[in-house]
Amino acid sequence: MPSAQQLMEVINIQTEIAKQGLDLGGVMMLVAERTLSLIDADGSAIELAEDEDMVYRATAGSAAPHLGLRLKQATSLSGLCVRSGDTLRCDDADTDPRVDREACRKIGLRSMIVMPLKHKGTTVGVLKAMSAQATKFSESDMTLLGLLSELVAAAMFFATKYDNDDLFHRATHDDLTGLANRALFMDRLRNVVALRARDKNAASILMIDMDGLKRINDNCGHRVGDAVIKEFAQRIKTGARVSDTVARLGGDEFGLILTPVDLPAGTETVIQRLEAEIGPEFQFEGQAYQLQASIGSAHFPLDGHDIDHLVEIADQRMYAVKKQRHTRKPELQRPQK
């Protein structure tokens, strides 16, 4: 049976899940991270069923580098879990015929628990705990994860439901790009800082300014400018992870909350990935537009704990980058015919 300390940890996790509210990415990352310490797992993941695949949409520990990994439902233990609706345990992936053996070896796991996340009869995802050791997990570990599963599934269910609700979406998202708006960005940032303060982990925020939007609006019209903004927003979203919050804060200003993140290398890696995504020419109505962004970052807890202060620091660093580029050739301009 689970110990009193483990049961208290479950209660604490449930409280933190409730505080995440409708932040689906935050709920999934929180559960993935907390699973590690709850049952002493090496790695964990929340997988969602997408078409014929199971996709790693939140990861922690040894599974962290495999975010986005796709497994075939038909040949994986996760897929079997979704189809059967039962919690499944694998004691040795090298000999268990139900598992995707190649994927297990790629991740480095020998044993795992796979639990369906069900709400009112609907399976909304799968929680997987994994270990590099064979026969790592016990019936007690399965009981502990079972105590979490219903609340986790309900949180994911309602986050998805209300994210798709028109009134809720319009109140919290930017009409043009579909990204989170400033109000939702600040709310998510407040939650992230509070969570990271408790678990002693780091987070970063990026302030991203699109270079040259005024020029393109003046020279080519706002219809073209809107098309460029939408493309720019999509490229930022592509460069982000499911656990990150991407927002349009107004005009040509965007924000990104990175959690979890390793400082400083993790933040620099994301910035480099964003610049690579943003950089290629954007073709619109027979014309090519060169996209470029100025990006500044601030880090919790290195730069402080106050969210307004963190935003201000990231803003200042973003404008410093923009100033360095001021003497360079104009960006986002339409090439001469």
Buried (B, 14 or more C-beta within 10 A) or exposed (E): EBEEEBEEBBEEBBEBBEBBBBBBBBBBBBBBBBBBBBBEBBBBBBBBBEEEBBBBBBBBBBBBEBBEBBBEBEBBBBBBBBEEEEBBBBBBBEEBEBBBBEBBEEBBBBBBBBBBBBBEEEBBBBBBBBBBEBEBBEEEBBBBBEBBBEBBBBBBBBBBEBBEEEEEEEEBBBEEBBBBBBEBBBBBBEBBBEBBEEEEBBBBBBBBBBBBBEBBBEBBEEEBBEBBBBBBBBBBBEBBBBBBBBBBBEEBBBBBBBBBBBBEEBBEEBBEBBEEBBEEEBEBEEEEBBBBBBBBBBBBBEBBEEBEEBBBBBBEBBBEBBEEEEEEEEBBBBEEE
